């Protein structure tokens, strides 16, 4: 989920993996924690707070390819405050994030106003399987 707050870069807020029924839940604590991590990671790149955030957010499927391609560089970074509440090491965090995308589905993304609802239902499409050669 992309949240705009301030006039610099938007914040990328990640939902946890879905369960076997396809559901996920993002708590206010997770959102606040991820805002904190953005500040720790790149203080000069962000200048808004959750209190200043625009109520219009964009939700799309996450593309893990940049993470997979830059994994060695990302391993040099420490875990940030909120990440340390969930993972034991940077490797654990990166392994989790790299596995967070099911390429069998597509979704163009959607912009919604929060907090119009506390529940959001998104319809994903099945990705077209590549033809065997």
N, C-alpha and C positions, 0 to 999 in steps of 0.2 A: 504494500500500500504506500502510495506516495502522498506525503503531507507537506503542504507549503506553509512555512512560518518564517517571517522575516523576508528579506529581499535577496538573500544569497541562495545557495543550493537547497532543493527540497530534501526532506528527510525520507529515507527508505525504511519503512517499518515492515518487518516480516511476521507473517502468521506462522504458528507452529504447523507441523505436518498434519494432514488430515488423518482421522481414524478410519477404521475399516468401513464405516458407513459414509465416509466422505465429508465428515464434519470437522471443523477446527474452531478454536476459540481464542480470541486475543483479548487479554484483560487490560484494564487501565494501567495496572502495575507494569505489564510488559511494554506498553507504549511509552510510559514515562521512563522506564529503564533503557529502552532503545534510544530515546532522545538523549539521555545522559551519555550513552556510549558514543553517539555521533559527536557530541561536544568533546569527549576525551580523544576521539580518533582524529578529529580535524577541526580544532577550535576556530581557525580562520575561515573555514568553509561554510559555517552555519552561524546565524545570528538571531533566529527566532526561537520562541519557547512554545511549549504545548498550549499555554494560555493564549498566545497570539495566533495560533494556527487558524488557517482558513477552514471553514466547515466543509468545503468541497474537497474530497480526496479522490484519488485515482487508484483503482485496484486492478492488478493484472497478474498473470502468472510470472513467476520469477525465472529468469534465465541464469542458470548456474555456470554457463560457459566461461565468462570472464574469471570467475573464482577458480574453476578448474585449470584454466590456462596460467593463472598467476599464483598458483598454490604455494610454490616455493618462497616467493616474496612475502606472501601473506603469513606464512609460518613464523617469520621474524617478528611479527607484531605480538604484543602481549594480549591476553584476554582483558576486556574492559570490565568495568564494575558490574554491569548487569549480566554480561556473559559469564562472569565468574559464579553467578548464582545458579547456573544451569550446566556448565561444563567444567571438566577438570583440567583441560589443556586446550591450547589453540588447535591442535590436531583434531581433538574430539569435536570442537566447534566446526572446523572446516569440513570434516567428514560428514557431519550432520547436514550442513548447508549444501554440500555437493550432491547429497542424495534427496534433496527436497523437491525435485521436479519429476513429474511423470510425463514423459514425452508422448504418451499415448493420448493426451488431451490437448486441446487448443482453446484459447479464450482471447478475444480481442481486447479485453479490458473494459472497464466501466468507471465513470465518475459519478459519485453519489455524495449527497449532503449528509453529514453526521451532525448531531445525533438524531436524525429523523426516526431511526429505528435502532434497536439494539441487536436485531438479527438481520443478517444479509444472506440472501439465497442467490447463488450464481449458477448459471447453467453453462457447463463446459461442453464442448463438442469433441467428438472422437477425431483424433488426427488420422489422416489418411496414411495407411501403412505403405512404406516404399515397396515398389514392385521388385520381385526377385529377378536377378539377371542370370 
